[in-house]
Amino acid sequence: MSTTDNGPWWRSAVIYQVYPRSFADSDGDGVGDIDGIRARLGHLRELGVDAIWMSPWYPSPMADAGYDVADFRDIDPVFGSLAEAEALIEEAHAAGIRMIVDIVPNHISSEHPWFKAAIADPEAPERDYFWFRPGRGEHGDEMPTDWRGEFGGTTWTRAPDGDWYLHLFTPEQPDLNWDHPVVRAEFESILRFWFDRGVDGIRIDSAALLMKDPSLPEVSAEKHPFHDLDGVHDVYRAWRRVAEAYGGDRALIGEVWMPEVERFANYLRPDELHAAFNFDFLGCAWDPVLMRECVDRTLHAHVAVGAPPTWVLSNHDVTRHVTRYGRADTTFSFDNNLDNTPVDLELGTRRARAAALLSLSLPGATYIYQGEELGLWENENIPPDQIQDPMYARRGHSRDGCRVPLPWSGDEQPFGFSTATPWLPQPAEWKDRTAQAQTGDPSSMLELYRSAIALRRRENSPEFAWLELHPEVLAFTRGENFACVVNMSGSPIPLPDHQTCLLASGPLDGDRIPPDTAVWLRL
């Protein structure tokens, strides 16, 4: 399982993100778990994915859905046990599927032994593993800085002894001090722990946030005090050395939100991360000019450092793209809250089908968020008293709508996800979106993904060139014999000269491609 025709697996893989709380529940408590994933591995094998990226499954108080980790070397009981996790890794490998686990290095849980020791004793050595600082003002009762958090709100909480500690996310997620050698050594040990258990890759949460300017300046136009500081690259060079010690087939994949393409590419230099998520593509409008510019930027940035591009349409933090593409504003940004603005789900689904063929035919690796292959939309009708996302209280936007448990079978909730009430409510309309309902239906989203992934394995040439067909059409070749054409205009366009139509995202109009439709052609 080490390489493909295009080099190491991570350069061209189709990687499926599992959000374990919402994938499948085996024990009837309404929350997904590891044995539920093991029972549904057949779905992922039939889908044709190359790897699973597992969102955090570690012991956690769940202040932020598991991204507040209390122990990186164990599994939270709500998900199962370490033995079950090891069995999942082994069974996935037997099915030809690699495993990627999520590591959260910027912060840990306030229930982690380090932080509990630091709070209990101001003289404890663990105090230096975090950002404790005296407050401003005569009595130290003003926060050390006015930094704003990643979820909005303040970034400092006062400890019982009067000092303040930094948390870029919730108060239950204290930031680690990555200038401290013990912190660096601990995380290198955590990498080895999971590599020793057969894990093939590490997804790195909030990868650009680790380092902070110790002088604690306020945010300025010239330099940000905790975004993308140069020292973070030394951390990932050390991590790369750990990965390389396991034979060169282990991958490091960063969550890097970075508007500057050049700064983004720095994380992908040959001695740092192997790949990083392409949020430029995820947030791009359904617009041919903007999308082409985005693809060009992405390809140029990655060629410059010899890294594979990645293509992402949705994940556990963003509004599902069936919903995004059905709005008048088809972009995504945490600063642009479009919740409950009008959505045309028929239009969004049609565009999502076309986007699937687009993303799966671009050079590099593609990420699929669970449920994307079922055509699920964002559930924006969760009652406020059932919302669990801590971002909701700070920004008025909840990520829970994209985290709703998957529908597997049946005509009523919980659609085969569990025998109990799911931890988040499912739309009743999802009865037509279950895996069971879509299997064998050639017009379904699931069968489109299955067909596209199977074809991709045969057509995945490293070559790429644009075809100039129409100002509002994205068209390109992958090698001499394969082309993808996406009609983003408002009118049908003629099919270009071709030998065979391999796959279409929707019905063709004779020899014409309807609006918001993509086709794969044999030239």
C-alpha positions in Angstrom: 0.0 0.0 0.0 3.0 2.3 -0.2 2.7 4.1 -3.6 0.5 4.7 -6.6 1.5 5.5 -10.2 1.7 9.2 -9.0 4.1 8.5 -6.1 3.4 8.1 -2.4 -0.3 7.4 -1.5 -0.9 10.8 0.1 -0.1 12.6 -3.2 -3.3 11.4 -5.0 -5.4 9.7 -2.3 -9.2 10.0 -1.8 -9.4 10.6 2.0 -12.7 10.3 3.9 -13.2 12.3 7.1 -15.0 10.3 9.8 -16.6 12.4 12.6 -17.0 9.6 15.1 -19.9 11.0 17.1 -22.0 11.0 14.0 -20.9 8.1 11.8 -22.5 5.0 13.3 -23.6 4.0 16.8 -23.1 0.3 17.9 -24.2 0.4 21.5 -27.4 2.3 21.4 -26.5 5.5 23.3 -27.2 7.8 20.4 -23.5 8.7 19.9 -21.3 7.2 17.2 -18.4 5.0 18.2 -15.5 2.9 17.0 -17.4 -0.4 16.7 -20.0 1.5 14.6 -17.2 2.5 12.2 -15.9 -1.0 12.1 -19.4 -2.3 11.2 -19.6 0.2 8.3 -16.1 -0.3 6.9 -17.8 -2.0 3.9 -19.5 1.2 3.0 -16.1 3.0 2.8 -14.5 0.1 0.9 -17.3 0.1 -1.7 -17.1 3.9 -1.9 -13.4 3.3 -2.9 -11.6 5.7 -0.5 -7.9 5.3 0.1 -7.8 6.5 3.7 -9.9 7.5 6.7 -9.2 10.7 8.6 -10.5 10.2 12.1 -11.6 13.4 14.0 -10.5 13.4 17.7 -11.5 10.2 19.6 -9.4 10.8 22.7 -10.6 11.2 26.4 -12.1 14.6 26.6 -14.7 16.6 28.7 -16.1 17.5 25.2 -16.1 21.3 25.8 -15.4 21.5 22.1 -16.5 18.2 20.7 -13.3 16.4 21.6 -10.8 19.1 20.4 -10.1 19.6 24.1 -8.0 16.6 24.7 -7.2 15.2 28.1 -5.1 12.2 27.0 -3.6 11.7 23.5 -2.7 8.1 24.2 -6.2 6.7 24.9 -9.8 6.6 23.6 -12.7 8.3 25.2 -15.1 5.7 26.6 -18.0 7.2 24.7 -16.2 6.0 21.5 -14.8 2.7 22.8 -11.4 1.6 23.9 -7.8 1.7 22.7 -8.0 -2.0 21.8 -11.0 -1.3 19.6 -9.1 1.6 17.9 -6.2 -0.8 17.2 -8.7 -3.3 15.8 -10.1 -0.6 13.5 -6.7 0.3 12.2 -6.0 -3.4 11.5 -9.3 -4.0 9.8 -9.1 -0.8 7.7 -5.6 -1.9 6.5 -7.1 -5.3 5.6 -9.7 -3.5 3.5 -7.0 -1.5 1.8 -7.8 1.7 3.7 -5.1 3.7 5.5 -5.8 5.5 8.8 -5.1 9.2 9.7 -5.6 10.4 13.3 -6.2 14.0 14.4 -3.7 15.6 16.7 -4.5 19.0 18.4 -1.2 20.6 19.3 -2.2 24.2 20.0 -4.0 23.4 23.2 -5.1 20.7 25.6 -8.1 20.2 27.9 -8.2 22.0 31.2 -8.7 18.5 32.6 -5.3 17.4 31.3 -2.9 16.5 34.2 -0.5 19.2 33.1 -3.0 22.0 33.4 -4.5 20.7 36.7 -1.0 20.7 38.2 -0.3 24.2 36.8 -3.5 25.6 38.3 -3.0 23.8 41.7 0.5 25.2 42.3 1.9 28.5 40.7 5.4 27.1 41.4 4.8 23.8 39.6 7.1 23.2 36.5 3.9 22.6 34.4 3.1 26.2 34.8 5.7 27.0 32.1 4.0 24.6 29.7 1.2 27.2 29.3 0.8 31.0 28.9 0.2 32.3 32.4 0.7 36.1 32.7 -0.2 38.8 35.3 -3.0 41.0 34.4 -2.9 44.7 33.5 -4.1 47.5 35.7 -3.3 48.4 39.3 -4.8 45.2 40.7 -4.1 42.9 37.7 -7.7 42.5 37.0 -7.5 43.5 33.3 -6.6 40.8 30.7 -3.0 40.8 29.5 -4.1 41.6 25.9 -7.2 42.4 24.0 -6.7 39.5 21.6 -9.9 38.0 20.1 -10.4 34.3 20.1 -10.8 32.0 17.1 -14.4 31.5 18.1 -14.8 35.2 18.9 -14.8 36.5 22.5 -11.9 37.0 24.8 -8.7 34.8 25.0 -7.8 35.1 28.7 -9.2 33.5 31.9 -8.1 34.4 35.4 -6.7 31.6 37.5 -7.5 31.3 41.3 -4.0 32.8 42.2 -4.7 36.0 40.2 -2.7 35.3 37.0 -4.4 34.9 33.7 -4.0 32.0 31.2 -4.3 32.2 27.4 -6.8 30.2 25.3 -7.4 31.0 21.7 -10.5 28.9 21.8 -12.6 28.1 24.9 -11.4 28.6 28.5 -11.5 24.8 28.7 -8.7 24.7 26.0 -5.6 26.4 27.5 -2.9 27.1 24.9 0.4 25.3 25.2 3.7 27.1 25.2 5.6 25.7 22.3 8.8 27.5 23.2 9.1 24.8 26.0 11.2 21.7 25.1 9.0 19.4 27.2 6.0 20.3 25.2 7.8 19.6 21.9 9.2 16.3 23.2 5.8 15.2 24.4 4.1 15.7 21.1 6.9 13.9 19.2 6.3 11.0 21.6 2.6 11.1 20.8 3.3 10.9 17.1 5.4 7.8 17.8 2.7 6.3 19.9 0.2 6.3 17.0 2.8 5.5 14.3 3.7 2.4 16.4 0.0 1.4 16.2 0.1 1.4 12.4 -1.4 4.9 11.8 -0.5 6.1 8.3 -0.9 9.8 8.8 -1.4 12.7 11.2 -3.9 15.5 10.6 -2.7 18.6 12.5 -5.4 20.9 13.9 -4.9 24.7 13.8 -1.4 24.1 12.5 -0.5 27.7 12.1 -1.4 28.9 15.6 1.2 27.1 17.8 3.8 29.9 18.4 3.0 33.2 20.2 5.0 36.4 20.4 6.1 36.3 24.1 6.1 40.1 24.3 2.2 39.9 23.8 1.8 42.7 21.4 -1.7 43.6 20.1 -2.7 42.5 16.6 -1.4 44.9 14.0 -1.4 45.2 10.3 2.3 44.5 10.2 2.5 41.3 12.2 0.1 39.0 13.9 1.1 37.9 17.4 -0.1 34.3 17.1 -0.9 33.5 13.5 1.8 31.9 11.3 4.9 32.9 13.3 8.1 31.7 11.7 9.1 29.5 14.7 6.2 27.1 13.9 8.2 25.7 11.0 10.9 24.3 13.3 8.2 22.2 15.1 7.1 20.6 11.8 10.6 20.0 10.7 11.1 18.0 13.8 7.8 16.1 13.2 8.9 15.4 9.7 12.0 13.7 11.0 9.8 11.5 13.3 7.6 10.6 10.3 10.6 9.8 8.1 12.0 7.5 10.7 9.0 5.2 10.0 10.1 4.6 6.4 8.9 7.6 4.6 5.3 6.5 4.1 3.7 8.3 7.0 2.1 11.6 6.1 1.7 14.9 8.0 -1.4 16.9 6.9 -1.9 20.4 8.2 -5.1 22.4 8.8 -3.6 25.7 7.6 -6.0 28.7 7.2 -3.8 31.1 5.3 -4.9 33.9 2.9 -1.4 34.4 1.6 -0.5 31.6 -0.8 3.2 32.1 -0.4 3.0 31.8 3.4 0.7 28.7 3.0 3.3 27.1 0.8 6.0 27.5 3.4 4.3 24.7 5.4 4.8 22.3 2.5 8.5 22.7 1.9 10.3 19.3 1.4 11.3 19.0 5.1 8.0 20.1 6.6 4.4 18.9 6.1 3.5 16.5 3.3 0.1 18.2 2.5 -2.3 20.9 3.8 -6.0 21.6 3.4 -7.0 23.9 0.6 -9.5 26.2 2.2 -9.2 28.7 -0.7 -11.0 26.1 -2.8 -13.6 25.2 -0.1 -14.6 28.8 0.4 -14.6 29.8 -3.3 -17.8 31.0 -4.9 -19.5 28.9 -7.6 -18.2 31.2 -10.2 -16.1 30.1 -13.3 -13.7 33.0 -13.1 -13.1 32.9 -9.4 -12.9 29.1 -9.4 -10.3 29.0 -12.2 -8.2 31.6 -10.4 -8.4 29.5 -7.3 -7.3 26.4 -9.1 -4.4 28.3 -10.7 -3.3 29.7 -7.4 -3.4 26.3 -5.8 -1.5 24.5 -8.5 1.2 27.3 -8.7 1.7 27.3 -5.0 2.1 23.6 -4.7 4.3 23.2 -7.7 6.7 25.7 -6.3 7.4 23.4 -3.3 6.8 20.1 -4.9 3.8 19.3 -2.8 0.5 17.7 -3.9 -2.6 20.0 -4.0 -5.6 19.1 -2.0 -9.3 19.7 -2.8 -11.9 20.0 -0.1 -15.6 20.9 -0.4 -16.8 20.4 3.2 -15.7 19.3 6.7 -16.9 19.2 10.3 -16.4 23.0 10.8 -18.1 24.4 7.7 -21.6 24.6 6.2 -22.2 21.6 3.9 -21.7 22.6 0.3 -25.2 21.4 -0.9 -26.5 24.2 1.2 -23.8 26.7 0.3 -24.2 26.2 -3.4 -27.9 26.7 -3.1 -27.6 30.2 -1.8 -27.3 33.5 -3.6 -23.9 33.9 -1.9 -22.1 30.6 -2.5 -18.9 31.4 -0.6 -17.9 30.3 2.9 -16.3 32.3 5.6 -16.5 32.2 9.4 -16.8 36.0 9.2 -19.8 35.8 6.8 -22.7 34.2 8.7 -25.3 33.2 6.2 -27.3 30.8 8.5 -30.9 30.5 7.6 -30.7 32.7 4.4 -32.7 31.3 1.6 -31.5 27.9 0.1 -32.5 26.2 -3.1 -31.6 22.6 -2.3 -32.3 21.4 -5.8 -29.8 23.9 -7.2 -27.3 23.2 -4.4 -27.5 19.4 -5.0 -27.0 19.9 -8.8 -24.0 22.0 -8.2 -22.7 19.6 -5.5 -22.8 16.8 -8.0 -20.8 18.8 -10.5 -18.4 19.9 -7.8 -17.8 16.2 -7.0 -16.6 15.5 -10.5 -14.6 18.7 -10.5 -12.7 18.0 -7.2 -12.2 14.4 -8.0 -10.6 15.1 -11.4 -8.2 17.8 -10.3 -4.5 16.7 -9.7 -3.6 15.9 -6.1 -5.5 14.5 -3.2 -9.3 14.9 -2.5 -11.0 14.9 0.8 -14.6 13.8 1.3 -16.5 14.7 4.5 -18.8 12.0 5.8 -22.3 12.3 4.3 -21.0 14.3 1.3 -21.4 11.1 -0.7 -25.0 11.0 0.3 -25.8 14.6 -0.8 -26.6 15.7 2.8 -27.4 19.3 3.4 -26.9 21.5 6.5 -29.5 21.0 9.2 -30.2 24.6 10.0 -33.4 23.7 12.0 -31.7 22.4 15.2 -33.6 23.9 18.2 -31.4 26.3 20.1 -31.7 24.3 23.3 -30.2 21.3 21.5 -27.2 23.1 20.0 -23.9 21.9 21.6 -21.3 23.8 19.6 -19.5 26.4 21.9 -19.0 28.6 18.9 -22.8 29.4 18.9 -22.7 31.4 22.1 -19.7 33.4 20.8 -20.5 34.0 17.2 -24.2 33.2 16.7 -23.2 30.4 14.3 -23.3 26.7 15.1 -21.3 24.0 13.4 -23.7 21.4 14.6 -25.7 21.5 11.4 -22.9 19.7 9.5 -22.3 17.2 12.3 -25.7 15.6 12.4 -25.6 11.8 12.5 -25.6 10.0 9.1 -28.7 8.3 7.7 -28.0 4.7 6.9 -31.4 3.0 6.3 -35.1 3.1 6.9 -37.8 5.7 6.5 -37.7 7.3 9.9 -35.2 8.7 12.3 -32.7 7.6 13.5 -32.3 6.0 10.0 -30.2 3.1 11.1 -27.6 5.3 12.9 -28.6 4.1 16.3 -31.4 2.3 18.2 -31.6 5.5 20.4 -32.4 9.1 19.8 -29.3 10.6 18.0 -27.3 13.3 19.9 -28.3 15.8 17.2 -31.7 15.6 15.3 -31.8 14.4 11.7 -34.1 16.0 9.1 -37.1 13.8 8.3 -36.4 14.5 4.7 -33.2 12.5 4.8 -35.2 9.3 4.3 -34.4 9.7 0.6 -30.7 10.3 1.4 -29.9 7.1 3.3 -27.1 4.9 2.0 -29.7 2.1 1.6 -32.1 4.2 -0.5 -29.3 5.3 -2.8 -27.5 2.0 -3.3 -28.1 0.7 -6.8 -29.8 3.9 -8.0 -27.7 5.1 -10.9 -29.0 8.7 -10.5 -28.1 8.9 -6.8 -25.3 10.9 -5.3 -23.8 7.8 -3.7 -23.5 5.9 -7.0 -22.1 9.0 -8.6 -19.3 9.1 -6.0 -18.7 5.4 -6.3 -18.4 5.6 -10.1 -16.3 8.7 -10.0 -13.8 7.3 -7.5 -13.4 4.1 -9.5 -12.9 6.0 -12.7 -10.4 8.4 -11.1 -8.1 5.5 -10.3 -7.8 4.8 -14.1 -7.7 8.4 -15.3 -5.4 10.1 -12.7 -2.7 11.4 -14.9 -0.3 13.9 -13.3 -0.6 16.2 -16.3 -3.0 19.1 -16.3 -4.0 21.7 -19.0 -6.9 24.1 -19.4 -9.2 23.8 -22.3 -10.7 27.1 -23.6 -14.3 26.3 -24.5 -16.5 29.2 -23.1 -15.9 32.1 -20.6 -18.3 30.5 -18.1 -17.0 26.9 -18.4 -14.2 25.2 -16.5 -12.6 22.7 -18.7 -9.3 20.9 -18.5 -7.5 17.8 -19.6 -5.6 15.2 -17.5 -3.2 13.7 -20.0 -4.1 13.3 -23.7 -7.3 11.3 -23.4 -9.3 12.6 -20.5 -11.2 15.9 -20.0 -13.4 17.4 -17.3 -15.9 20.0 -18.4 -18.0 22.0 -15.9 -20.7 24.3 -17.2 -21.1 27.1 -14.7 -23.1 29.3 -17.2 -26.8 29.8 -17.2 -27.4 28.0 -20.5 -26.6 24.7 -22.1 -23.3 24.4 -24.0 -22.2 22.0 -26.7 -20.2 19.0 -25.8 -16.7 19.4 -27.2 -15.3 16.8 -29.6 -14.9 13.5 -27.8 -14.9 9.8 -28.2 -17.0 8.7 -25.2 -18.8 10.4 -22.3 -17.4 8.5 -19.3 -19.6 10.1 -16.5 -21.9 13.0 -16.1 -23.1 14.7 -12.9 -26.6 15.0 -14.4 -28.7 14.2 -17.5 -27.3 15.7 -20.7 -29.5 17.6 -23.1 -28.7 15.6 -26.2 -25.2 16.7 -27.2 -25.3 19.7 -24.8 -24.2 20.1 -21.2 -27.0 21.8 -19.1 -26.1 24.5 -16.5 -24.4 23.4 -13.3 -23.4 20.1 -14.8 -20.0 18.4 -15.2 -18.9 15.7 -17.6 -15.9 13.4 -17.9 -14.9 12.7 -21.5 -12.6 10.3 -23.3 -11.0 12.4 -26.0 
